[in-house]
C-alpha cells in the first residue's frame, strides 16, 4: 500500500510539473512571449536600418 501511495504522489507531482511546462510553452506561442520578442526584434531592426543598410 505504501508503494501505491508513493507512486500516486509521484504521478501527481509529475502531472503538475508537466501542466506548468505546458502553460509556460503555451504563453511562448503566438501572442505570447515569443510574439513580444519578435516584435521587439523588428522594431530594433527598423531603428538600425538607416545606419546599417545591410542588417535584416
Buried (B, 14 or more C-beta within 10 A) or exposed (E): EEEEEEEEEEEEEEEEEEEEEEEEEEEEEEEEEEEEEEEEEEEEEEEEEEEEEEEE
